[in-house]
Amino acid sequence: MFLSPAQSGLSACTSAEEHLANGFLQAELELNLKLGHLLFRDPVKYVYNPLLYAWDPHERYVRTYCQSRKEVLFLGMNPGPFGMAQTGVPFGEVKHVRDWLRIEGPVFKPELEHPKRPIRGFNCPNSEVSGARFWGFFKSLCGQPENFFQHCFVHNHCPLIFMNESGKNLTPTDLPKEQRDKLLDICDEALCQVVKTLGVKTVVGVGRFSEQRARKALAREGIEVAVKGIMHPSPRNPQANKGWDSVVRSQLQQLGLLTLLTS
């Protein structure tokens, strides 16, 4: 199952802002189509794609904040169970998406739902630590979301969430090699399309995987874009638990991006 342009509400628009957002969303619709042909086997038992069941708030996120070309693309790996899985927004912890980004919308259910990982959308009571840290930091740094999105955008390399029989979250790196390679090649191609569409000058991988994957994908296509990295805010990262905000602020300063976000 995937959304066609007609189903998603994409239309022929004349404004440059709408044209850019449409280009971004079209890349994701094409990605959905290709991902729909993949088959996942053990240890994967459940696959969620919020670009299907949470398309409405995701589209609102793109149309609201992707209205101009972007200098910087912050790139995550794939959705978390209490973040983008619930809201359709990368690192999309519910409170920050609703209260700071001011994005809401109907969220439906994946075709096959694990009983321990229900999709409740914006009624999800759980807070995703990574998302709360990520958006909380940029809220404190930029004040208003418009200040952040003036030059930056946030995207995930892979839109899919994987779980095993028990409901444990699996990252793309946990997949068997054959399945992983097919998945990542498709996502690499979509990333290159997004980078070209947005006119990105610097990709900042949030975590080592995203940084390395972006560098490989863009180099293979001959796209001359700087690729950098910042620490992932995951609570499974002991360093992040000791003060992620201060670490990332220092990293952004070293990358020469802090003034872009505070100007």
Protein Blocks (a to p, Z undefined) as FASTA:
>chain_A
ZZdfklnopacdfbfklmmmmmmmmmmmmmmmmmmmpccddfbfbdcdfklmmmmmmmmm
mmmmmmbccfbdcddfbdcfklmmmnopahiafklmmmmnopacdddddfbdcfklcceh
jmlfbdcfklmmmmmmmmmmnopaklmmmmgccddfblcdcddfkopacdfklpcfklmm
mmmmmmmmmmmmmmmmnopabdcdedjklmmmmmmmmmmnopacdddddddfbfklmklm
nopklmmmmmmmmnopmmmmmZZ
